[in-house]
Amino acid sequence: MRRRADAVPRGVYLGTPVYVERAEGTVIEDVDGNCFIDLAGGIGCLNIGHRPPAVVEAIRSQADRYMHTCFQVLPYESYVRLAERLNQLVPGNFPKKTFLVNSGAEAVENAVKIARAYTRRPAIIAFEDAFHGRTMMTLSLTSKTHPYKEGFEPFPGDVYRIPYAYCYRCSYSLKYPDCEVYCAKHLEDTFKRVVAAESVAAVIAEPVLGEGGFVNPPPEFFKIIVDICHRHGILFIADEVQTGFGRTGALFACERYGIEPDLLAAAKSLGGGLPIGAVTGRAEVMDAPGPGGLGGTFGGNPVCCEAALAVLDTFDRNDLFALANQLGDRFQQCARKWQAQWPQIGDVRGLGAMQAMEFVKSRESREPAADEVKQIIQHCYEHGLIVLSAGTYGNVIRLLMPLNIEDNQFEEALSVLESAIASVLGAGRELALHGA
Ligand SMILES: Cc1ncc(COP(=O)(O)O)c(C=O)c1O
């Protein structure tokens, strides 16, 4: 830790002071021989766990042949095969093309470039509480100010922000379903009061907020947004960097909402632990930038392509979506019980295995309880469980377990989480009723 402080800038966040020795499946062993159940998955990159054997084998065998040529200099077949697979798998009953990159932010950056090249319009509409990455354009799209944006201004312009369907903290103080999803319909009003529809290239959204707190909008929300977009010749970009590859109980969360995005950005769990991202979209849209307009030295590296193909094979061979939904149901069962016990658990929500709890000081005030969340997470790692916070207010605990986590490991994780909550919040309902 001392050497880290001397060698690495303080801006690089430190989640847990645990140095990793090895990892397998859901378990991490540290350099001192301690074992941890990992419900963070390197921030959602390990939907099929650490070192899935098929992925390790694919990486080894590719490393034995060649590791880098740059696809634009000397192409290789695995890039094309991965593009073909993603074109088939991404929702949308139309011809598609795929461009491969290194990360989620790079996928989002390129989705924006492609949308602008196709529409010849400048503006992008993003949502409150969105997270799209840390490069300058993606920071412009990202909502949370501290610590992501503060001090790094100015950002690229022509980005406009509208409220997300965050029902627990509705920006319009309305209640679903009586609201009739006003927040989605309000997009039309944005074209009159904020930015002309004719100037908008794309609306970008995470189908479920990731860093923003695992907020899953009501079922109609995205259909309304996509319809409005298409009425005005605006593209809809789905940022599935965190929701992708089975996390929500379908390969892509767009399927859960019954929508077909014009462009979809993917990364994280696509690589099974290696860095790779993708933009997949309507063929005519993807072809808008001219030859040489898209590229990058390492994008779609052959080792990463083989890893991603092995990840997709794993989804083909196993019903991981059913497992995701079972995990989600089991968590909801526990978390609802905890919510009855601890009034500080204001909201329990999620889609498939993308599950979270939002902590508040009291149910009435809904004041975020970020310190309590920090303490719960600390208690967890001191007791062998790695979990992550989320949310604009840092008061959400989110779960990103492998979809193939073993039952006994998940039960153990839930029981550590329960004792962490009890240790920080006290015995629960009775104490709370007595004002403790
Ligand atoms: C929804 C979403 N988009 C984009 C990104 C950025 O991805 P990366 O960190 O790979 O650049 C993230 C990362 O957490 C994300 O959750």
Ligand as a Chemical Component Dictionary entry (heavy atoms), coordinates in Angstrom:
data_LIG
# 
_chem_comp.id                   LIG 
_chem_comp.type                 NON-POLYMER 
_chem_comp.pdbx_formal_charge   0 
_chem_comp.three_letter_code    LIG 
# 
loop_
_chem_comp_atom.comp_id 
_chem_comp_atom.atom_id 
_chem_comp_atom.alt_atom_id 
_chem_comp_atom.type_symbol 
_chem_comp_atom.charge 
_chem_comp_atom.model_Cartn_x 
_chem_comp_atom.model_Cartn_y 
_chem_comp_atom.model_Cartn_z 
_chem_comp_atom.pdbx_ordinal 
LIG C1 C1 C 0 -22.753 1.851 -18.843 1  
LIG C2 C2 C 0 -21.284 2.103 -18.982 2  
LIG N1 N1 N 0 -20.817 2.701 -20.088 3  
LIG C3 C3 C 0 -19.516 2.920 -20.282 4  
LIG C4 C4 C 0 -18.586 2.565 -19.317 5  
LIG C5 C5 C 0 -17.127 2.820 -19.558 6  
LIG O1 O1 O 0 -16.494 1.623 -19.780 7  
LIG P1 P1 P 0 -14.884 1.509 -19.636 8  
LIG O2 O2 O 0 -14.590 1.687 -18.186 9  
LIG O3 O3 O 0 -14.580 0.147 -20.164 10 
LIG O4 O4 O 0 -14.320 2.595 -20.465 11 
LIG C6 C6 C 0 -19.020 1.946 -18.144 12 
LIG C7 C7 C 0 -18.052 1.576 -17.091 13 
LIG O5 O5 O 0 -18.367 1.336 -15.961 14 
LIG C8 C8 C 0 -20.401 1.714 -17.968 15 
LIG O6 O6 O 0 -20.878 1.124 -16.867 16 
# 
loop_
_chem_comp_bond.comp_id 
_chem_comp_bond.atom_id_1 
_chem_comp_bond.atom_id_2 
_chem_comp_bond.value_order 
_chem_comp_bond.pdbx_ordinal 
LIG C1 C2 SING 1  
LIG C2 N1 SING 2  
LIG C2 C8 DOUB 3  
LIG N1 C3 DOUB 4  
LIG C3 C4 SING 5  
LIG C4 C5 SING 6  
LIG C4 C6 DOUB 7  
LIG C5 O1 SING 8  
LIG O1 P1 SING 9  
LIG P1 O2 DOUB 10 
LIG P1 O3 SING 11 
LIG P1 O4 SING 12 
LIG C6 C7 SING 13 
LIG C6 C8 SING 14 
LIG C7 O5 DOUB 15 
LIG C8 O6 SING 16 
# 
